[in-house]
Every structure is written in structure tokens, then in C-alpha cells.
Amino acid sequence: MDACPYRQGPDAPLFVGVRGGQLAPAIAQRRMRDLRRLMGLPETATPHALRHSFATHLLADGGDLRAIQDLLGHASLSTTQRYTDVESEQLMQVYRSAHPRAKKTP
């Protein structure tokens, strides 16, 4: 933050454009698309996928749902709670593959 040439207050955007305003989503999407092509990553590597991974990993490591809601800027907690469904399914997959009494699917 010290290296940023623009004065940043507590409510200022973290990612800013060349003029100091909020970074436009199209700029991040274009940059991600260019990097994806350069690195040979799949089309599914998008800013939204990074955002989703961020939230899912925070939740998996015990992150507070309200804090994650705030970080993502969700107005409704129910929007953030969708990530708990992903985490629950991942947990069930681990259970099915590791627990001796889990019902194995062929």
C-alpha cells in the first residue's frame, strides 16, 4: 500500500487503475485472458474462478462466513453460503474415499 501513488482511505478500492479510480472489471478480465494464453491455462482460469477459489479456501481453512461475505462484497449472506455447499461436497468426497464404512460408488 505504501508504494501506491494514490492516497487510499479505509473504504478505497484495493485494486486501482492508472488514474487512481476503481479498477474496471474488463481490465482484470483482459489481463487474465492474456496471461492464461501466455501460460497455456484452460479457459476456465478466469478472475471469477480466482474469486471462487479464494472464498472456498478461506472457508476450508475455517474462515468466518461473515468475514468472507465482507471480503467478497456480497450484500446477502445467502450468496456467500453457496460456498458452504462446495465445501460440504468436497468433505463428503474425502469421507467416501477414506472412511471404511462409507458406501463406495462403483
N, C-alpha and C positions, 0 to 999 in steps of 0.2 A: 504494500500500500504506500510505503514511503517513496517508491520510485514513480508512482503515478503523478503526472504533471498537473492533474486536476484536483482541486480541493474536494474531498469526499466527506460527507457527513454520515451519520449513522443510518440514514434511510436512503443513501445514494446507491445506485446500482453497482454491483461488483465488477461487471464487465462493461466497459465503456468504449465508444467509437473514437475515431480520430479527433472529433470536436468536443469530446468530453461528455456527450449525452449517452443515454442507454444504448447499448449495442443492439443493432437491428437483428432479429432472428435470421433474416435472409443472409446476412454476412457470416454468421456462425455456420449456417447450413452450407453455404458455398465453400467455406474453408474446409469443413468436414468432408464434403464431396471431393474436393481436390486432394486432400490428404488420403482419403480412402482409396482413390485411384492410384496415387503415388505408391502406397503401401500394399496394394493388391488386396484390400479388405473387401468383404462382401457388402452388397448394397444395404444390408440391414444395419451396418455401422453408421448410425445417424446421431445427431445431437439428442433426439428423443430417447434413443436406446441408451445413451450415456446417462441421461437423467434417470431413466428407469433403473439402470444398474446401480446408480448412486443410492437411490432410495431403497432398493431391495437389499443391498449390502449393509446399509445403516440399520435397517430393521433386523437383518440376520445377526448382526453383532450387538443386538439389544438396544438399539436406538429408540428413543421415546417417540411414539406416534405423533404427538402434538408438535414436537420439535421438528420432525421430518415434514409435517404439514407446513410449518412456518418456513422451512428452508426451500420447499418446493413452491411456496406461494399459493397453495390451494386454499380457496375460500371455505370449502367444506371438508370436514374430517372424513366423511364417507368417501370422498375422492381418494384420499390418502390411504384409507383402509383397503383399497383394492390391492395394495402391495402385500397385505397380510395373506391374501388368497394365494399369491405366488409363493410366499414363504411357507405356508401350510402345505402346499402341494410338494414343494421340494423336501420338506421334512418327511412327508409320507413316502416319497420315493426312497429316501435313505432308510426309513423304517422297513419298507418292503424288501429292500435288498440286504439288510443286515440282521434283522431280528429273526431268531429261529422259529418263532410261531407265526410269522407273517405269512399271509396267503400269497404264495408265489404265482404270478401270472405267466403262462407259457409264452 
